[in-house]
Amino acid sequence: MAGMNGFKHDCESIKENISEFKKSIEESPYDTKERLAIWDFYVTHNLAGDCGLQISLENYGWDLGSSKRQKILNQIESDLMRIANISKMCCIRAKSIKDTLNESAMSGFHICVDHPRIVLMQKYSVTVDENENLKFAGGGESRIHCLFRHIRNSFAHSNTYFFENENVLLEDKDGSTITARILINKQTLIDWISYIDKEKKYFSIQSEEDNNGNSD
């Protein structure tokens, strides 16, 4: 079967054996301050929940009032992808993402590690009416929360791969089934912290955008 439309990746890069690059956050190229900030932000205080010490987007100063919640979430996603140099995040409400991973050159142990891209399985629920019409319903999760949930799990389970080109692959699994692969530059994780914590209420770590004078 085909993967999600619009997410085929075809390039000339040599596919790397990712198993040779699997390392924990402690073994990563980040310095001590960066490692502590990454673990604190993405695991201990993950904004998607799944932890006892969640810091929400609202805590970070984002106004998610009901009338503009989706607009703000869309803007956050757009900005996060811009920072990561990714045109669009692939977020799939389905029981499997294996075909999209394959089409995106992110399946198996040999993948392209040069070009940032993201494929995620998103939680969802459906309703069925008496004419057997199906539609997606509430009770799932936002695309932003989906992204941060998978990042948390990848670090918590040490499914992290650090490559010589300074990219990092974050992988989440449900048993042996891959539910997410996130390939980004290692600096992106730092820049995302600075972007979300826009008022610097919790983290003072320096991002590239701060250094370039482009932070909000």
Backbone bond lengths (Angstrom), bond angles and torsions (degrees), N, CA, C in turn:
res aa  C-N    CA-C-N  psi(-1)  N-CA   C-N-CA  omega(-1)  CA-C   N-CA-C  phi
1 M - - - 1.465 - - 1.528 110.42 -
2 A 1.307 116.72 156.79 1.460 121.81 -179.35 1.527 110.48 -83.23
3 G 1.325 114.87 154.02 1.448 120.11 175.00 1.516 110.54 -82.44
4 M 1.351 115.73 -173.43 1.460 120.02 -179.96 1.524 110.12 -63.12
5 N 1.320 116.07 136.25 1.464 121.65 -179.51 1.525 111.16 -59.25
6 G 1.327 115.51 138.47 1.451 121.00 173.91 1.512 115.24 90.66
7 F 1.330 117.71 5.56 1.461 119.21 -176.34 1.529 112.63 -126.10
8 K 1.304 116.12 35.03 1.458 121.09 174.96 1.527 109.00 -84.85
9 H 1.334 116.36 132.36 1.461 120.82 178.48 1.519 109.16 -118.13
10 D 1.328 115.19 122.40 1.465 120.84 -179.04 1.513 107.77 -136.21
11 C 1.330 117.62 114.34 1.458 120.66 -177.95 1.526 109.41 -142.67
12 E 1.318 115.51 175.41 1.463 121.82 -177.90 1.529 112.43 -96.21
13 S 1.314 117.13 2.44 1.463 119.99 -177.18 1.523 111.45 -65.39
14 I 1.324 115.44 145.55 1.466 120.67 174.33 1.520 108.58 -70.20
15 K 1.303 116.73 132.03 1.460 120.70 179.88 1.527 110.22 -79.89
16 E 1.318 115.16 126.32 1.461 121.68 -177.77 1.528 111.01 -89.43
17 N 1.323 115.77 149.97 1.459 121.64 171.77 1.527 107.39 -83.34
18 I 1.320 116.84 102.55 1.464 120.17 -171.56 1.520 113.00 -66.13
19 S 1.327 117.76 -24.04 1.466 120.40 -177.85 1.525 112.01 -60.19
20 E 1.335 117.35 -23.07 1.454 121.47 -179.69 1.527 112.31 -77.78
21 F 1.334 116.70 -10.26 1.466 120.68 -173.75 1.528 112.98 -117.61
22 K 1.313 117.47 11.89 1.470 119.99 -178.59 1.521 109.99 -73.33
23 K 1.329 115.68 123.85 1.455 122.03 -179.65 1.523 109.13 -145.35
24 S 1.307 116.54 152.37 1.461 120.74 174.16 1.523 108.90 -79.90
25 I 1.318 116.47 170.09 1.454 121.22 178.34 1.527 110.81 -60.33
26 E 1.329 117.80 -31.97 1.462 121.27 179.40 1.525 111.77 -69.16
27 E 1.322 117.05 -25.10 1.463 121.67 -179.77 1.528 111.91 -95.89
28 S 1.311 116.91 1.38 1.466 122.15 -173.76 1.526 111.26 -76.79
29 P 1.345 117.54 169.99 1.472 121.08 178.96 1.524 114.47 -75.34
30 Y 1.324 118.42 -3.98 1.461 120.24 -179.33 1.528 110.61 -68.64
31 D 1.333 115.73 149.83 1.459 118.35 173.97 1.526 109.25 -79.49
32 T 1.312 116.45 175.75 1.464 121.04 -172.71 1.525 111.81 -61.08
33 K 1.329 117.76 -44.25 1.465 120.89 -179.41 1.523 110.73 -62.75
34 E 1.330 116.86 -41.19 1.464 121.03 -179.95 1.525 110.89 -66.99
35 R 1.325 117.38 -42.29 1.471 120.26 179.20 1.521 111.40 -61.35
36 L 1.325 116.19 -43.13 1.468 119.88 179.03 1.520 111.34 -63.52
37 A 1.342 116.61 -42.65 1.466 120.73 -179.59 1.527 110.75 -65.55
38 I 1.327 117.29 -43.82 1.469 121.39 179.99 1.521 110.36 -61.44
39 W 1.311 117.41 -46.87 1.464 119.99 -179.10 1.535 110.78 -65.24
40 D 1.314 115.89 -42.00 1.464 120.25 -178.33 1.527 110.94 -64.91
41 F 1.342 116.82 -44.81 1.463 121.73 -175.87 1.528 112.14 -74.80
42 Y 1.305 117.50 -47.74 1.461 121.01 -171.57 1.525 114.02 -88.63
43 V 1.327 117.97 -20.31 1.466 120.16 -177.63 1.531 111.37 -115.26
44 T 1.328 116.77 -65.26 1.465 120.08 -174.05 1.520 112.81 -61.89
45 H 1.340 116.90 -43.65 1.466 121.29 -176.67 1.525 112.09 -116.08
46 N 1.308 117.27 33.90 1.461 121.61 -175.03 1.521 111.95 -52.73
47 L 1.339 116.55 130.14 1.466 120.36 -174.68 1.527 113.51 -70.97
48 A 1.334 117.49 -14.13 1.464 120.66 178.65 1.518 112.35 -83.43
49 G 1.316 117.34 -4.77 1.457 119.95 -176.41 1.515 109.92 92.35
50 D 1.333 117.30 -145.35 1.464 122.65 -177.17 1.522 111.21 59.85
51 C 1.315 117.59 21.69 1.456 122.08 176.36 1.524 107.11 -150.89
52 G 1.304 116.30 162.67 1.459 119.54 -176.63 1.510 114.60 -84.15
53 L 1.345 116.05 -6.54 1.466 120.22 -174.63 1.520 111.25 -127.92
54 Q 1.305 116.35 44.26 1.463 120.95 -177.12 1.527 111.86 -59.96
55 I 1.339 115.34 136.81 1.459 121.79 166.62 1.524 105.45 -111.71
56 S 1.308 117.18 114.90 1.462 121.36 -173.81 1.519 111.36 -82.94
57 L 1.326 115.67 168.77 1.461 120.10 174.41 1.524 111.07 -58.98
58 E 1.322 116.28 -37.39 1.459 120.15 177.60 1.535 110.69 -61.87
59 N 1.338 116.93 -40.66 1.461 120.55 177.32 1.522 111.61 -60.18
60 Y 1.323 115.59 -33.74 1.466 120.23 -179.97 1.531 112.53 -78.32
61 G 1.320 117.03 -2.51 1.452 120.57 176.21 1.509 115.30 102.36
62 W 1.337 117.43 8.97 1.460 120.20 177.88 1.523 109.72 -85.69
63 D 1.325 116.82 127.56 1.461 122.55 -179.02 1.525 108.93 -86.87
64 L 1.320 116.53 101.53 1.466 121.40 -177.73 1.519 110.90 -107.33
65 G 1.332 116.16 43.97 1.456 120.11 175.07 1.510 110.75 -55.59
66 S 1.315 116.60 149.90 1.471 121.59 -171.44 1.523 113.28 -54.79
67 S 1.323 117.85 -33.12 1.462 120.39 -175.28 1.527 112.83 -72.81
68 K 1.309 117.15 -22.29 1.469 119.42 -176.86 1.524 113.07 -130.81
69 R 1.324 117.06 13.51 1.458 120.98 -176.40 1.531 112.00 -55.93
70 Q 1.334 116.65 -51.88 1.459 119.22 -175.59 1.514 111.56 -66.16
71 K 1.325 117.05 -37.24 1.466 120.48 178.45 1.523 110.85 -61.49
72 I 1.336 117.00 -43.54 1.461 121.17 179.81 1.521 110.68 -67.22
73 L 1.337 117.52 -42.52 1.465 120.66 178.43 1.529 110.73 -61.64
74 N 1.327 116.36 -39.93 1.467 119.93 178.03 1.529 110.86 -63.78
75 Q 1.329 116.36 -39.47 1.460 120.08 179.67 1.531 111.16 -67.47
76 I 1.325 115.73 -40.92 1.467 119.62 177.61 1.522 110.10 -60.47
77 E 1.326 116.14 -46.60 1.470 119.27 179.49 1.521 110.86 -60.58
78 S 1.319 117.02 -45.42 1.456 121.09 179.86 1.525 111.31 -59.22
79 D 1.317 116.76 -42.75 1.463 120.73 -179.20 1.524 111.45 -69.68
80 L 1.325 117.67 -40.38 1.465 120.39 177.86 1.523 111.16 -61.60
81 M 1.341 116.66 -40.80 1.458 119.67 178.84 1.530 111.21 -69.32
82 R 1.328 117.32 -36.89 1.467 120.14 176.45 1.526 110.07 -60.87
83 I 1.319 116.78 -45.35 1.462 121.39 178.97 1.523 110.89 -60.60
84 A 1.342 116.18 -37.67 1.470 121.49 -178.45 1.519 113.02 -83.19
85 N 1.329 117.62 -3.26 1.468 122.21 -176.94 1.533 111.23 61.04
86 I 1.333 115.28 43.74 1.463 122.74 177.93 1.524 107.58 -122.41
87 S 1.310 116.74 131.32 1.463 119.24 -176.85 1.526 111.86 -69.36
88 K 1.335 117.31 -40.18 1.455 120.55 -179.00 1.519 110.60 -158.54
89 M 1.315 116.51 139.31 1.449 122.64 177.21 1.527 109.53 -82.62
90 C 1.317 116.22 133.79 1.465 121.14 178.11 1.521 109.31 -93.53
91 C 1.321 116.05 108.85 1.455 123.27 -176.23 1.530 107.25 -121.75
92 I 1.340 117.76 116.21 1.456 122.01 -167.99 1.528 111.42 -117.81
93 R 1.330 115.84 125.13 1.461 121.48 174.89 1.530 107.85 -93.51
94 A 1.309 115.70 87.43 1.465 121.87 -177.30 1.520 108.34 -158.63
95 K 1.328 115.99 173.04 1.463 121.85 -179.31 1.518 112.40 -83.14
96 S 1.333 116.77 -12.37 1.455 120.91 -178.60 1.522 110.04 -150.88
97 I 1.341 115.66 148.78 1.464 120.85 174.66 1.527 110.32 -123.37
98 K 1.323 117.31 15.24 1.464 120.94 -171.73 1.527 112.67 -63.29
99 D 1.331 117.94 -37.16 1.462 119.35 -179.67 1.519 111.88 -70.19
100 T 1.336 116.78 -37.62 1.463 119.82 177.41 1.521 110.85 -70.06
101 L 1.317 117.74 -37.72 1.466 120.58 174.76 1.526 110.30 -59.54
102 N 1.316 116.13 -42.31 1.457 120.45 179.74 1.531 111.23 -64.65
103 E 1.343 116.38 -45.86 1.467 120.68 179.53 1.530 111.59 -66.20
104 S 1.316 116.31 -26.06 1.466 121.17 -178.38 1.524 112.78 -91.65
105 A 1.334 117.59 7.60 1.467 122.48 -177.96 1.522 111.21 57.62
106 M 1.351 115.22 41.23 1.462 121.09 179.13 1.522 111.54 -127.25
107 S 1.311 117.23 17.91 1.453 121.51 -176.39 1.526 110.27 -100.46
108 G 1.320 116.45 143.55 1.453 120.74 176.48 1.512 113.06 77.19
109 F 1.340 116.20 -160.50 1.459 121.56 -175.73 1.524 112.91 -94.95
110 H 1.335 118.56 -15.91 1.456 121.57 -179.11 1.530 109.11 -111.39
111 I 1.332 116.63 108.39 1.459 120.87 -175.66 1.529 110.23 -136.37
112 C 1.321 115.59 163.84 1.463 121.11 170.03 1.525 107.88 -73.97
113 V 1.329 116.62 125.32 1.468 120.17 -179.95 1.527 111.69 -111.28
114 D 1.331 117.09 11.32 1.462 120.88 -175.58 1.522 114.06 -91.03
115 H 1.331 117.63 -28.21 1.465 120.58 -170.17 1.530 110.73 -116.09
116 P 1.334 118.10 117.13 1.463 121.98 -178.80 1.526 112.35 -58.03
117 R 1.313 116.68 137.18 1.459 122.99 176.94 1.521 108.27 -166.83
118 I 1.330 115.25 159.20 1.465 121.34 -173.37 1.517 109.59 -139.14
119 V 1.342 116.15 129.79 1.466 122.13 172.78 1.524 107.58 -130.02
120 L 1.335 115.99 123.68 1.466 121.86 -175.05 1.520 111.57 -130.30
121 M 1.320 116.09 146.38 1.460 121.40 167.50 1.525 108.14 -94.71
122 Q 1.333 116.21 124.01 1.459 122.05 -175.61 1.522 110.93 -102.94
123 K 1.337 116.32 139.05 1.462 120.29 175.02 1.529 109.64 -65.99
124 Y 1.313 116.73 145.10 1.459 119.70 -178.02 1.522 110.22 -157.23
125 S 1.330 114.91 166.85 1.471 121.34 170.71 1.521 107.17 -138.53
126 V 1.325 116.48 156.41 1.461 121.13 179.52 1.524 109.86 -129.09
127 T 1.315 115.08 154.90 1.460 120.99 172.78 1.523 108.19 -118.24
128 V 1.333 115.28 151.74 1.464 121.61 179.51 1.516 108.15 -130.63
129 D 1.346 116.18 125.48 1.457 117.96 178.58 1.532 110.15 -89.79
130 E 1.330 116.95 -176.88 1.461 120.24 -173.91 1.519 113.44 -74.81
131 N 1.327 116.06 -6.77 1.464 119.95 171.60 1.529 111.02 -98.50
132 E 1.330 114.71 11.20 1.463 122.69 177.57 1.524 112.29 64.78
133 N 1.327 115.87 30.27 1.455 120.65 173.67 1.524 108.65 -86.90
134 L 1.312 116.02 129.73 1.457 121.92 -178.42 1.518 110.64 -103.96
135 K 1.326 116.00 143.17 1.463 120.34 172.29 1.520 108.94 -151.89
136 F 1.320 114.44 152.77 1.453 119.11 177.85 1.521 109.55 -69.40
137 A 1.339 115.05 141.78 1.464 120.73 -176.94 1.524 109.25 -123.43
138 G 1.318 115.48 179.00 1.450 120.20 175.33 1.518 110.38 -70.39
139 G 1.317 116.21 179.44 1.454 119.87 178.67 1.514 113.67 95.81
140 G 1.341 117.12 0.31 1.447 120.17 176.46 1.518 110.06 -91.86
141 E 1.320 116.07 -129.36 1.457 121.11 177.56 1.521 108.00 -149.28
142 S 1.323 116.32 155.92 1.458 119.49 176.23 1.521 109.51 -71.86
143 R 1.320 116.23 163.07 1.460 121.05 179.38 1.530 110.99 -64.90
144 I 1.338 116.95 -36.48 1.459 120.65 178.05 1.523 110.81 -65.12
145 H 1.332 116.48 -45.88 1.457 119.44 179.61 1.527 110.68 -65.84
146 C 1.315 116.93 -33.88 1.461 121.38 175.80 1.526 110.25 -60.09
147 L 1.325 117.17 -47.83 1.460 121.93 179.82 1.519 111.15 -58.35
148 F 1.333 116.76 -49.23 1.459 119.58 -175.39 1.526 112.62 -73.18
149 R 1.312 117.55 -28.21 1.476 119.89 174.26 1.515 110.48 -64.09
150 H 1.323 117.06 -44.90 1.459 120.42 -179.53 1.530 111.76 -67.78
151 I 1.331 117.18 -36.22 1.469 119.79 176.65 1.522 109.83 -62.80
152 R 1.333 115.26 -45.39 1.465 118.84 178.57 1.518 111.30 -55.97
153 N 1.320 116.69 -48.97 1.462 120.51 -176.75 1.527 112.05 -63.35
154 S 1.315 116.20 -38.04 1.473 119.07 -179.18 1.526 110.89 -62.66
155 F 1.337 117.32 -42.75 1.462 119.90 178.24 1.531 111.12 -71.69
156 A 1.314 117.44 -42.23 1.464 121.01 -177.37 1.522 111.81 -62.14
157 H 1.345 116.82 -32.18 1.471 121.15 -178.52 1.522 112.49 -103.57
158 S 1.332 116.61 8.56 1.466 122.81 178.26 1.524 112.97 56.51
159 N 1.327 116.45 36.52 1.461 120.98 173.35 1.526 108.40 -94.97
160 T 1.329 114.80 64.98 1.452 122.46 -174.41 1.529 109.43 -129.50
161 Y 1.323 115.50 138.14 1.463 122.03 -175.20 1.524 108.85 -130.03
162 F 1.330 116.84 126.14 1.452 122.08 -176.75 1.526 109.33 -115.19
163 F 1.324 115.68 118.74 1.454 121.10 -172.47 1.529 111.75 -99.86
164 E 1.327 116.29 162.69 1.461 122.13 -176.90 1.524 112.02 -67.32
165 N 1.322 118.25 -21.82 1.469 121.19 178.82 1.530 112.44 -85.11
166 E 1.338 117.07 8.94 1.465 124.70 177.88 1.524 113.33 75.08
167 N 1.313 116.82 14.44 1.456 120.09 170.17 1.527 109.12 -90.69
168 V 1.323 114.88 158.10 1.459 121.38 178.56 1.522 109.00 -131.77
169 L 1.324 116.07 139.30 1.457 121.67 174.76 1.518 108.46 -108.51
170 L 1.332 116.31 124.73 1.460 123.12 176.25 1.522 107.38 -108.16
171 E 1.311 116.62 125.40 1.467 121.49 -174.36 1.523 110.10 -124.11
172 D 1.316 116.17 135.08 1.455 121.35 174.32 1.520 108.43 -118.58
173 K 1.335 115.72 148.00 1.459 120.94 -178.40 1.517 110.59 -137.98
174 D 1.317 115.49 153.89 1.457 123.56 167.87 1.518 105.23 -118.38
175 G 1.319 116.25 96.94 1.453 119.76 -170.02 1.516 109.18 69.41
176 S 1.316 116.84 -122.31 1.468 120.87 177.41 1.529 112.16 -97.03
177 T 1.337 117.02 -1.45 1.464 121.23 -177.91 1.522 110.82 -88.63
178 I 1.312 116.82 125.30 1.466 120.81 177.25 1.517 109.60 -74.39
179 T 1.316 116.56 125.93 1.466 121.75 179.92 1.527 112.33 -110.01
180 A 1.321 117.24 -8.18 1.467 120.12 177.09 1.516 110.08 -165.97
181 R 1.321 115.18 142.38 1.453 122.33 165.61 1.521 108.06 -136.98
182 I 1.327 114.37 126.76 1.457 122.51 -174.82 1.518 107.28 -125.56
183 L 1.312 117.46 110.34 1.460 122.05 179.72 1.523 108.36 -109.71
184 I 1.324 115.95 114.47 1.458 122.14 -177.90 1.525 108.96 -143.38
185 N 1.319 116.29 166.35 1.452 120.34 172.31 1.523 109.08 -71.36
186 K 1.312 116.73 146.31 1.468 118.84 -177.23 1.527 111.72 -62.29
187 Q 1.337 118.68 -28.93 1.461 121.13 177.99 1.524 111.60 -66.85
188 T 1.333 116.81 -26.23 1.463 120.34 -178.10 1.521 111.50 -59.57
189 L 1.318 117.68 -37.75 1.463 120.22 179.54 1.528 111.03 -61.98
190 I 1.323 116.71 -35.85 1.466 120.81 176.87 1.522 110.19 -71.06
191 D 1.333 116.26 -44.50 1.468 120.31 -178.56 1.521 111.64 -64.33
192 W 1.328 117.29 -35.81 1.462 120.09 178.16 1.528 111.63 -65.03
193 I 1.323 117.25 -36.60 1.461 120.13 177.24 1.527 109.88 -60.81
194 S 1.330 115.90 -48.09 1.466 120.03 -179.08 1.524 111.83 -64.54
195 Y 1.335 116.48 -34.50 1.460 119.40 179.77 1.537 110.86 -69.47
196 I 1.315 117.58 -48.21 1.475 120.56 -178.22 1.529 110.42 -66.25
197 D 1.321 116.95 -46.16 1.464 120.84 178.55 1.528 108.48 -86.29
198 K 1.320 115.28 62.72 1.467 122.09 -169.27 1.521 113.67 -64.30
199 E 1.330 117.51 -25.20 1.454 120.55 179.64 1.527 111.89 -96.45
200 K 1.343 116.28 5.58 1.470 122.66 -179.97 1.536 111.08 54.15
201 K 1.320 115.57 42.09 1.464 121.07 -178.71 1.525 111.91 -78.25
202 Y 1.336 116.57 -28.15 1.460 120.38 -173.41 1.525 114.00 -122.34
203 F 1.340 117.31 -29.98 1.459 121.01 -174.26 1.529 109.80 -130.84
204 S 1.335 116.02 137.06 1.463 120.60 -179.82 1.520 111.62 -112.57
205 I 1.321 116.58 11.57 1.458 120.88 -177.99 1.520 110.29 -63.39
206 Q 1.341 117.18 140.87 1.458 122.77 -175.00 1.529 110.79 -85.84
207 S 1.322 116.56 131.85 1.457 121.44 177.60 1.523 110.29 -105.73
208 E 1.324 116.66 166.24 1.455 121.27 176.13 1.523 110.82 -62.05
209 E 1.341 116.21 -37.49 1.459 119.47 -179.88 1.535 110.33 -65.74
210 D 1.333 116.23 -35.52 1.459 119.00 175.71 1.524 110.24 -63.67
211 N 1.341 115.96 -43.89 1.465 120.31 -178.62 1.524 111.44 -64.85
212 N 1.330 116.58 -31.84 1.466 120.42 -178.77 1.525 113.20 -88.51
213 G 1.333 115.73 -2.27 1.454 119.44 179.56 1.507 113.92 74.88
214 N 1.371 117.04 24.93 1.463 119.90 -175.92 1.522 112.78 -111.40
215 S 1.315 117.10 6.85 1.465 119.47 -178.76 1.516 109.61 -69.42
216 D 1.377 115.11 147.46 1.469 119.41 -179.48 1.517 110.23 -62.46
